[in-house]
């Protein structure tokens, strides 16, 4: 494998990974750090820049509420010609990753999305997820922004649910993706 594509062992906190979308929300360019970040975070080769360029960003986003959330942010940046930013979590099975996304107009037809890793913390316990194709019995809604899980009528962070004994380590938890009420309040126009 090309040395430039090898996962980096160093901390990526503070580094900015960017991509640009055209007016059809297709990925037209990615920053130099894209491939390194994808590989360092166990991304597959299908997520490397040659494979994703030309694809709709929505091919990589699960759940209709999450798609609408991002679409609203993109419209805000485009139509108001103004930058917008949101904190979010992008956890791995072993790490809590606190991120920040900013979206801003780059040119008349492009928007730039920047993602920066603010900090990481270890997970209380390793938690594996499996995306369920439909909201069937036993499927847990998971917030795409903050990672909270809707369990027994309450939105709980995964660590809290694990401490309360509400999660199993035996098999991946089937989830569907949506936006929790707390994160919806941060959304313009919702």
Buried (B, 14 or more C-beta within 10 A) or exposed (E): EEEEEEBEEEEBEEBBBBBBBBEEBBBEBBBEBBBBBBBBBEBEEEBBBEEBBEEBBEEEBBBEBBBBBBBBBBBBBBEEEEBBEBEBBBBEEEBBBBBBBBBBBBEEEBBBBBBBBEEBEEBBBEBEBEEBEEBEEEBBBBBBBBBBBBBEEEBBBBBBBBEEEBBEEEEEBBBBBBBBEEBBEBBEEE
